[in-house]
């Protein structure tokens, strides 16, 4: 009776065929994974940017009339009314790449740690309007920092008290 089995040559041929299939398959899967991570980075940068702009819009729209100041290149300040009190309180944003911090009533917290560029400027042709320029960057493990997507957004925010005063001469606090 003859024993059945595989010869060494048959095993080497099978291994060679398997390697011809698996090596290109590995690179296809690796590329798809990388592109999926880039898409996830873009989505995270978009969500982070929207979160920051929403917080800024809320705060800046509540600013007191003509209270916007920029004491230094990385600090932006407005005056807002403290809830339950008629006293104006300073609200500051401090930017030090990549951190954006909010300082209000002696308390500080981090708004974002993914900010590449941040600037607030006044609109020269429209009083009571501020232009916020924001660039956010996000990256995951396995993505080179140079390949990480950067999302750039600009938004005009109306300081309600200034705008109301300009449009309605009978407006009062």
RODO-2510 file (C-alpha; in nm, 4 decimals, decimal comma):
residues 173
     n   res          X          Y          Z
     1     x     0,0000     0,0000     0,0000
     2     x     0,1279     0,3328    -0,1000
     3     x     0,1234     0,6328     0,1420
     4     x    -0,0321     0,9512     0,0181
     5     x     0,1156     1,2889     0,1083
     6     x     0,2611     1,6040    -0,0333
     7     x     0,6086     1,6291    -0,1618
     8     x     0,8390     1,9159    -0,0778
     9     x     0,8080     2,0507    -0,4308
    10     x     0,4263     2,0576    -0,4067
    11     x     0,4468     2,2451    -0,0747
    12     x     0,6907     2,4993    -0,2179
    13     x     0,4656     2,5598    -0,5187
    14     x     0,1637     2,6086    -0,2888
    15     x     0,3611     2,8484    -0,0680
    16     x     0,4739     3,0466    -0,3732
    17     x     0,1166     3,0779    -0,5052
    18     x    -0,0050     3,1844    -0,1602
    19     x     0,2633     3,4532    -0,1380
    20     x     0,1740     3,5828    -0,4851
    21     x    -0,1825     3,6355    -0,3641
    22     x    -0,1204     3,7563    -0,0083
    23     x     0,1473     4,0226    -0,0655
    24     x    -0,0642     4,2429    -0,2975
    25     x    -0,3667     4,1757    -0,0771
    26     x    -0,1719     4,3050     0,2246
    27     x    -0,0920     4,6335     0,0463
    28     x    -0,4528     4,6771    -0,0671
    29     x    -0,5785     4,6297     0,2909
    30     x    -0,3085     4,8589     0,4301
    31     x    -0,3985     5,1347     0,1812
    32     x    -0,7713     5,1017     0,2526
    33     x    -0,7039     5,1213     0,6257
    34     x    -0,4902     5,4336     0,5820
    35     x    -0,7543     5,6054     0,3690
    36     x    -1,0217     5,5131     0,6228
    37     x    -0,8119     5,6695     0,8994
    38     x    -0,7723     5,9880     0,6924
    39     x    -1,1494     6,0119     0,6504
    40     x    -1,1931     5,9622     1,0250
    41     x    -0,9355     6,2384     1,0878
    42     x    -1,1222     6,4772     0,8595
    43     x    -1,4482     6,4028     1,0398
    44     x    -1,2904     6,4546     1,3815
    45     x    -1,1341     6,7852     1,2701
    46     x    -1,4748     6,8967     1,1402
    47     x    -1,6474     6,8058     1,4672
    48     x    -1,3777     6,9808     1,6703
    49     x    -1,4041     7,2927     1,4549
    50     x    -1,7835     7,2999     1,4851
    51     x    -1,7588     7,2598     1,8642
    52     x    -1,5124     7,5493     1,8969
    53     x    -1,7156     7,7770     1,6681
    54     x    -2,0361     7,6997     1,8579
    55     x    -1,8750     7,7959     2,1914
    56     x    -1,7239     8,1105     2,0394
    57     x    -2,0524     8,2100     1,8770
    58     x    -2,2358     8,1744     2,2072
    59     x    -1,9809     8,3805     2,4001
    60     x    -1,9148     8,6500     2,1415
    61     x    -2,2820     8,7043     2,0667
    62     x    -2,3314     8,7831     2,4378
    63     x    -2,0476     9,0379     2,4489
    64     x    -2,1138     9,3812     2,5927
    65     x    -2,1154     9,6791     2,3598
    66     x    -1,7695     9,7640     2,2206
    67     x    -1,5984     9,5335     2,4711
    68     x    -1,3890     9,3255     2,2305
    69     x    -1,0144     9,3727     2,2874
    70     x    -0,7013     9,1899     2,1854
    71     x    -0,4444     9,2669     2,4588
    72     x    -0,1785     9,0504     2,2890
    73     x    -0,1350     8,8262     1,9855
    74     x    -0,2632     8,5201     2,1699
    75     x    -0,5288     8,6676     2,4037
    76     x    -0,8788     8,7847     2,3063
    77     x    -1,1051     8,9486     2,5624
    78     x    -1,4700     9,0506     2,5858
    79     x    -1,6960     9,1651     2,8665
    80     x    -2,0141     8,9702     2,9408
    81     x    -2,2803     9,0074     3,2032
    82     x    -2,2525     8,7530     3,4825
    83     x    -2,5715     8,5525     3,5258
    84     x    -2,7788     8,6647     3,8227
    85     x    -2,5716     8,9814     3,8576
    86     x    -2,5569     9,3154     3,6778
    87     x    -2,1784     9,3128     3,6924
    88     x    -1,9682     9,2821     3,3762
    89     x    -1,7090     9,0070     3,3874
    90     x    -1,4081     8,9567     3,1640
    91     x    -1,4108     8,6487     2,9410
    92     x    -1,0804     8,5629     2,7732
    93     x    -0,9636     8,3194     2,5116
    94     x    -0,5977     8,2247     2,5271
    95     x    -0,4406     8,0544     2,2252
    96     x    -0,1111     7,8694     2,2412
    97     x    -0,0771     7,6213     1,9540
    98     x    -0,2470     7,3677     1,9643
    99     x    -0,4407     7,4628     2,2808
   100     x    -0,7317     7,7064     2,2979
   101     x    -0,8350     7,7913     2,6532
   102     x    -1,1308     7,9845     2,7869
   103     x    -1,0927     8,1876     3,1076
   104     x    -1,4089     8,3134     3,2780
   105     x    -1,4761     8,4264     3,6337
   106     x    -1,1408     8,2958     3,7580
   107     x    -1,1920     7,9512     3,6059
   108     x    -1,0054     7,8129     3,3084
   109     x    -1,0780     7,5178     3,0851
   110     x    -0,9531     7,3877     2,7574
   111     x    -1,1853     7,4391     2,4635
   112     x    -0,9688     7,2388     2,2197
   113     x    -0,6264     7,0819     2,1861
   114     x    -0,6367     7,0502     1,8066
   115     x    -0,6176     7,4139     1,6907
   116     x    -0,3530     7,4935     1,4286
   117     x    -0,4424     7,8607     1,3768
   118     x    -0,6849     8,0911     1,5568
   119     x    -0,7707     8,4567     1,5043
   120     x    -1,0580     8,6895     1,5871
   121     x    -1,0760     9,0223     1,4036
   122     x    -1,3256     9,3028     1,3755
   123     x    -1,5065     9,3618     1,0510
   124     x    -1,4137     9,7151     0,9367
   125     x    -1,7279     9,7697     0,7299
   126     x    -1,9742     9,6220     0,9822
   127     x    -1,9644     9,7397     1,3440
   128     x    -2,0453     9,4778     1,6035
   129     x    -1,9349     9,1913     1,3823
   130     x    -1,6333     8,9730     1,4427
   131     x    -1,4662     8,7354     1,1982
   132     x    -1,3319     8,4155     1,3505
   133     x    -1,0668     8,2266     1,1516
   134     x    -0,9988     7,8751     1,2716
   135     x    -0,7879     7,5847     1,1495
   136     x    -0,8108     7,2487     1,3231
   137     x    -0,5937     6,9429     1,2728
   138     x    -0,6484     6,5888     1,3871
   139     x    -0,4508     6,2714     1,3352
   140     x    -0,4566     5,9118     1,4545
   141     x    -0,1837     5,6569     1,5094
   142     x    -0,0452     5,5340     1,1812
   143     x    -0,0963     5,8642     1,0006
   144     x     0,2054     6,0792     0,9387
   145     x     0,1702     6,4242     1,0923
   146     x     0,2379     6,5868     0,7556
   147     x    -0,0483     6,3876     0,5983
   148     x    -0,3016     6,4796     0,8659
   149     x    -0,5852     6,6869     0,7190
   150     x    -0,6303     7,0497     0,8263
   151     x    -0,9805     7,1971     0,8235
   152     x    -1,0041     7,5711     0,7749
   153     x    -1,3202     7,7659     0,8584
   154     x    -1,4219     8,1278     0,8919
   155     x    -1,7364     8,2541     1,0556
   156     x    -1,8813     8,5983     1,1089
   157     x    -2,0351     8,6437     1,4520
   158     x    -2,2674     8,9305     1,5365
   159     x    -2,2247     9,0889     1,8765
   160     x    -2,5938     9,1358     1,9499
   161     x    -2,5693     9,4382     2,1751
   162     x    -2,3576     9,6346     1,9258
   163     x    -2,5765     9,5340     1,6319
   164     x    -2,8975     9,6198     1,8183
   165     x    -2,7600     9,9606     1,9173
   166     x    -2,6572    10,0397     1,5592
   167     x    -2,9906     9,9357     1,4035
   168     x    -3,2312    10,0547     1,6756
   169     x    -3,1614    10,3995     1,8194
   170     x    -3,4242    10,3394     2,0905
   171     x    -3,2554    10,0223     2,2104
   172     x    -3,1589    10,0190     2,5743
   173     x    -2,9982     9,7738     2,8094
***
